[in-house]
Structure formats: structure tokens, C-alpha cells
């Protein structure tokens, strides 16, 4: 069972300040898909009387998905860690039955090129690029929090740095994370980096707020945690990884850390940091990078005890949107959302979060070099465009 200390860059109302919150975040290294016509009928019923839609129209929409997306037929599945996963953490348990309606999902993470188009059309400025107002920030921090030095209170974000020698204490995240002034989506590793030639890499150094603005522009939304996991599991039922249970296939299936973390990456999978989207084979539903590369945001609040609360209700949860509020006892002052899928930093000796059930909380206003997102859209959303 692996643990690590999470570093949260607390951001409030669009402002940022580097606040080291040494919170013990539990990570685990990081039922059947019902693909019958019944799920399509559920869509028609869910639209109800507000929008008239024929089965023919519905089939046409499903068979002609928006560009870069694939239809995920709805159904039931067991969410959470499978019984044979010995590395699973407490917040991934227990398994519970969930039903989701069908939806379209991006086949890849949102790329630098796509995000650049959004920024060019809207003039949007990401959180990591904005100036900091300490007076605004401290109003939502624990009373008495000291003001960081002015040299730190400048726009920036978190970047990964290799350790020079073996790290006996993997609880101390500061050995591989660094606050980098000038790091943002255009310069993901800091001022001396750029995204030239990386149009097809996933965009990183964006916050939940930034992702919502992109979704608004694109006419889409972030997936719920249940939708994300359902889509990731695809046709592999009750398995640890999206491809099954054989971890020896990892280097051919995902961009992760192979070697001694955080010192040596053997690059067996071909990449040190982010990989271009579609660098590895997709899962059975045609979705790429549902393990590794970058953590992906969902719309759900993070609650460490959420799965236990669902099981206590003893019902099948239909289209769950997550808990009503965030709860992380190790980071009580931050509003967090669930991120899924793991990243290029996930190692079997450290977090193994390329497992399908892996989940972590990330602050709404925090960005990092290994976090991105993909979007979804529903039939209802598409039909509303035509109204």
C-alpha cells in the first residue's frame, strides 16, 4: 500500500499563492457493460416531454458522433476496486453498482492545439497566468497563515523534478515537486520550456476552473467520475486495468514511470513526460490514454468516504454526480474534485494509479504538469443545440 504527501497550490477566486499543505493523501499506486437497445430507450425517456425525438433521429445522432468523440452506450457496472486488486486504497472501496445513461466522450485528452484555439478565440487567461492578490487569498485560508515572500507570490504552477539520488521516504513529495514561477499551459515545465511541436500532446497546467471555461466554449462538459470509470472499463469486466489483469503489458498500454521513482525512468514506454495522444492502442471502446499520460479531471467533488456512503444506501445509483460537498480530512480548507487515470509519473513502486479504480482529489484552483482533461456531451445537450 503506497502513500504520498500531496502538495496543494491553493487558489481562490482566480488568485494564487503557494501554500504547502502537507496532507497525507492515500493513493493506490495510482459489471458487465450493457450495450443493448435498452440504454437508448432510457435516453429517450430521460429527455421526456421537453424534446420530441424519434428512434430514427436518435440512431442518427449515435451513428454520427461529434468530431473526435465516440458513443458510450449506457448500462450497469461495478464501480470501485475489484476484489483481487491488492494495491487498492480505502477510498476506492467498496465496489458498488452504478447505472449510467449513454454519452459521447472525447477519444483523447484535450490537446494543446485544441486549447490554443479556445484561447485564441476567447482571449481567456488561465489561472496559472494571473497575478496574485494576497489579501483576497488569505481570507479563505486558516487564520494566521503567514504571507509567503513576495518573490513567491508570482504567477506559476507545479512542475516535476527528478531526484538526484534514491529517495528512501516517498512520503516527502517536495523531493520531486517544485513551485515554478512562469509555469503555465504554454510553458508547462517553466520559462525555459514551450509546446512547440507538441500540438498533439494533452494540455496541462490547467485548473478545474480553466477546464470549465473550455467546456463552456466547446458546448460540452466534464465527465462524472462514474461516467469516466465506466468508459475506461469498456468491455473488460471486473479487471484491475482497462486491458485486463496483466501488469506486464503496461509499457505497451500506457505512458507511466518505469524504473526507480523519482530518480530513473527507463523510458521503456518511450516517453519521459507527456506523450502525444494516440501513442498507445485504445481500449475496447476506442478511447485513448485511459491509463497514464495525464490525470483527468471529473466534475465530482472528492469525498474520501463517498463509496461507503453509497453502499450504506443499499441502492443502485443512477447517473451519480458525486457527493454534495468535498471532504478530505488531510486537506480540509480546499475544495477538491476527483481526478482519474494516473499520469506519466505513476510507478508500480509509488502509486500505480494507472489502475481503473484509482482516484485522487485535486483542488479546484490547482494546476500541475501531469493533470489534464477530456470532455463529454450527451444526446440531450446535442438536441438542445437544435432547439
Secondary structure, 3 states (H helix, E strand, C coil): CCEEEECCCCEECCEECCCCCCEEEECCCCCCCCCCHHHHHHHHHHHCCCCCCCHHHHHHHHHCCCCCEEEECCEEEEECCCCCCCCCCHHHCCCEEEEECCEEEECCCCEHHHHHHHHHHHCCCCHHHCCCCHHHHHCCCCCCCCCCCCCCCCCEEEEECCCCCCCCCCCCHHHCEEEEECCCCCCCCCCCCCCCCCCCEECCCCCHHHHHHHHHHHCCEECCHHHHHHHHHCCCCCCCECCECCHHHHHHHCECCCCCCCCCCCCCCCCCCCCECCCCCCCCCCCCCCCECCEEEEEEECECCHHHHHHHHCCCEECCCCECCCECCCCCCCCEEEEECCCCCCCCCCCCCCCCCCEEEEECCCCECCEECCEEECHHHHHHHCC
